[in-house]
């Protein structure tokens, strides 16, 4: 049970990191503020570091991880591009990223509660990812 919950939690973290990174990549070309760009780059770097940790643990369990749901990812891409086409301001980018962070925090907390038997290392990674998403949402409030 511990190993199964651990793998399942790591898979969800893997999907979450990939979704977060893809979302940041989607908005980066539209950012006007150097300050916002730096915050997004820093967050992306931290996502990349967590991704390496997750990949290492998944390799240990001989698991390929999980990609974000293609429908969710596609809907996110469409929403992002439609909103940016209508208003490509940094406020719109901050709004989109805040929504994404909030959805990520909600989902990751749900998985953390669902996979209670996961090992502490995996739970810690999940909590760090949640904190990363929460911190980004706070850091970009100035742009809303």
C-alpha positions as CSV (number, residue, x, y, z in Angstrom):
1,X,0.0,0.0,0.0
2,X,2.8,2.4,0.9
3,X,4.6,1.9,-2.4
4,X,1.4,2.2,-4.5
5,X,0.3,5.4,-2.8
6,X,3.9,6.7,-3.1
7,X,3.9,6.0,-6.9
8,X,0.5,7.5,-7.4
9,X,1.4,10.7,-5.5
10,X,4.6,11.1,-7.4
11,X,2.7,10.6,-10.7
12,X,0.3,13.4,-9.7
13,X,3.2,15.7,-8.7
14,X,4.9,14.8,-12.0
15,X,1.8,15.9,-14.0
16,X,1.5,19.0,-11.8
17,X,5.1,20.1,-12.4
18,X,4.7,19.5,-16.1
19,X,1.4,21.5,-16.2
20,X,3.0,24.4,-14.3
21,X,6.0,24.5,-16.5
22,X,3.9,24.4,-19.7
23,X,1.7,27.2,-18.3
24,X,4.7,29.4,-17.6
25,X,6.1,28.7,-21.0
26,X,2.8,29.7,-22.6
27,X,2.7,33.1,-21.0
28,X,6.5,34.0,-21.0
29,X,6.5,35.5,-24.6
30,X,3.8,37.9,-23.6
31,X,5.3,39.3,-20.4
32,X,6.1,43.0,-20.5
33,X,7.5,43.6,-17.0
34,X,11.1,42.5,-16.2
35,X,10.0,41.9,-12.6
36,X,7.2,39.5,-13.6
37,X,9.5,37.8,-16.1
38,X,12.1,37.2,-13.3
39,X,9.5,35.8,-10.9
40,X,8.2,33.4,-13.6
41,X,11.7,32.3,-14.6
42,X,12.5,31.7,-10.9
43,X,9.4,29.6,-10.4
44,X,10.1,27.7,-13.6
45,X,13.6,26.9,-12.4
46,X,12.2,25.6,-9.1
47,X,9.7,23.5,-11.1
48,X,12.5,22.0,-13.1
49,X,14.5,21.1,-9.9
50,X,11.4,19.4,-8.4
51,X,10.9,17.6,-11.7
52,X,14.4,16.1,-11.5
53,X,13.7,14.9,-8.0
54,X,10.4,13.4,-9.0
55,X,11.9,11.7,-12.1
56,X,14.6,10.2,-9.9
57,X,12.2,8.7,-7.5
58,X,9.9,7.4,-10.3
59,X,12.9,5.8,-11.9
60,X,13.6,4.0,-8.6
61,X,10.1,2.6,-8.7
62,X,10.4,1.8,-12.5
63,X,7.6,4.2,-13.3
64,X,7.3,6.5,-16.3
65,X,5.4,9.2,-14.4
66,X,2.3,11.0,-15.7
67,X,1.7,13.7,-18.3
68,X,-1.0,16.3,-17.6
69,X,-4.5,15.3,-18.8
70,X,-4.5,16.4,-22.5
71,X,-8.0,17.8,-22.3
72,X,-7.1,19.9,-19.3
73,X,-3.9,21.0,-20.9
74,X,-5.6,21.9,-24.1
75,X,-8.4,23.8,-22.4
76,X,-5.8,25.7,-20.4
77,X,-3.9,26.6,-23.6
78,X,-7.1,27.8,-25.4
79,X,-8.1,29.9,-22.4
80,X,-4.6,31.4,-22.1
81,X,-4.4,32.3,-25.8
82,X,-7.9,33.7,-26.0
83,X,-7.4,35.9,-23.0
84,X,-4.0,37.1,-24.2
85,X,-5.4,37.8,-27.6
86,X,-8.1,40.0,-26.0
87,X,-5.8,41.7,-23.5
88,X,-2.1,40.8,-23.5
89,X,-1.3,42.8,-20.3
90,X,0.7,41.6,-17.4
91,X,-2.5,41.8,-15.3
92,X,-4.0,39.2,-17.6
93,X,-0.9,37.0,-17.3
94,X,-1.0,37.4,-13.5
95,X,-4.7,36.5,-13.5
96,X,-4.2,33.4,-15.6
97,X,-1.2,32.2,-13.6
98,X,-3.0,32.8,-10.3
99,X,-5.9,30.7,-11.5
100,X,-3.5,28.0,-12.5
101,X,-1.7,28.1,-9.2
102,X,-4.9,27.9,-7.3
103,X,-6.1,24.9,-9.3
104,X,-2.7,23.2,-8.8
105,X,-2.8,23.8,-5.0
106,X,-6.3,22.4,-4.8
107,X,-5.5,19.3,-6.8
108,X,-2.2,18.6,-5.1
109,X,-3.8,18.9,-1.6
110,X,-6.6,16.5,-2.7
111,X,-3.9,14.0,-3.8
112,X,-1.9,14.5,-0.6
113,X,-5.1,13.6,1.3
114,X,-6.0,10.8,-1.0
115,X,-2.6,9.0,-0.9
116,X,-2.1,9.1,2.9
117,X,0.1,6.0,2.9
118,X,2.7,7.6,0.5
119,X,6.2,7.8,2.0
120,X,7.4,11.0,3.7
121,X,9.8,11.9,0.9
122,X,7.0,11.9,-1.7
123,X,4.7,13.8,0.7
124,X,7.5,16.4,1.2
125,X,7.9,16.9,-2.6
126,X,4.2,17.4,-2.9
127,X,4.2,19.9,-0.1
128,X,7.1,21.8,-1.6
129,X,5.2,21.9,-5.0
130,X,2.1,23.2,-3.2
131,X,4.3,25.9,-1.5
132,X,5.9,26.8,-4.8
133,X,2.4,27.4,-6.4
134,X,1.2,29.3,-3.4
135,X,4.3,31.5,-3.3
136,X,4.0,32.3,-7.0
137,X,0.3,33.3,-6.6
138,X,1.3,35.7,-3.8
139,X,4.4,37.0,-5.6
140,X,2.5,38.1,-8.7
141,X,-0.4,39.8,-6.9
142,X,1.2,43.2,-7.6
143,X,0.4,42.6,-11.2
144,X,-3.3,41.9,-10.9
